[in-house]
Amino acid sequence: MAKDVTTYTLRQALAAKVEDHIEIAVEAEDGTKFKIRATSEQLDALTGDLESILDGDEVGEA
């Protein structure tokens, strides 16, 4: 991972459909809040990645 990336521990996340995209509102444990805008296709790809990680041998290897 790049050195200029900040890692946050998730406190909560909420998703909503807004016009032609999906927004995920995220709050980190330190209180940092931000939104992620994504297309359905991007979230489908992410969901597939997460399912593979959770169902596979990669759990705990991140």
C-alpha positions as CSV (number, residue, x, y, z in Angstrom):
1,M,0.0,0.0,0.0
2,A,1.2,3.5,-0.8
3,K,2.8,5.5,2.1
4,D,0.4,8.4,1.6
5,V,-2.6,6.3,2.5
6,T,-4.2,6.7,6.0
7,T,-5.8,3.7,7.6
8,Y,-8.9,4.1,9.7
9,T,-10.8,1.6,11.9
10,L,-14.4,1.5,10.9
11,R,-17.0,2.6,13.5
12,Q,-20.0,2.5,11.2
13,A,-21.0,2.7,7.6
14,L,-24.4,3.4,5.9
15,A,-25.3,3.2,2.3
16,A,-27.9,5.0,0.2
17,K,-28.8,5.3,-3.5
18,V,-28.5,8.9,-4.6
19,E,-29.6,9.7,-8.2
20,D,-27.4,7.6,-10.4
21,H,-24.9,6.4,-7.8
22,I,-24.6,4.9,-4.4
23,E,-23.1,6.7,-1.4
24,I,-21.5,5.0,1.5
25,A,-21.2,7.3,4.6
26,V,-18.3,6.1,6.8
27,E,-17.3,7.1,10.3
28,A,-14.0,6.0,11.7
29,E,-13.3,5.3,15.4
30,D,-11.4,8.6,15.7
31,G,-14.5,10.5,14.5
32,T,-13.3,11.1,10.9
33,K,-16.3,11.1,8.5
34,F,-16.3,10.8,4.8
35,K,-18.5,9.6,1.9
36,I,-17.6,7.2,-0.9
37,R,-19.5,7.5,-4.2
38,A,-19.6,4.4,-6.4
39,T,-21.5,2.9,-9.3
40,S,-23.4,-0.4,-8.9
41,E,-20.7,-2.1,-11.0
42,Q,-17.9,-0.9,-8.7
43,L,-19.8,-2.1,-5.7
44,D,-20.5,-5.5,-7.4
45,A,-16.8,-5.9,-7.9
46,L,-16.1,-4.9,-4.3
47,T,-18.7,-7.3,-3.0
48,G,-17.2,-10.1,-5.0
49,D,-13.7,-9.4,-3.5
50,L,-15.1,-9.3,0.0
51,E,-17.0,-12.6,-0.4
52,S,-13.9,-14.2,-1.7
53,I,-11.9,-13.0,1.3
54,L,-14.5,-14.0,3.8
55,D,-15.1,-17.4,2.3
56,G,-11.5,-18.2,1.5
57,D,-8.2,-18.8,3.1
58,E,-7.4,-15.1,3.1
59,V,-9.2,-14.4,6.3
60,G,-6.8,-12.8,8.8
61,E,-4.0,-12.4,6.3
62,A,-4.6,-8.7,5.4
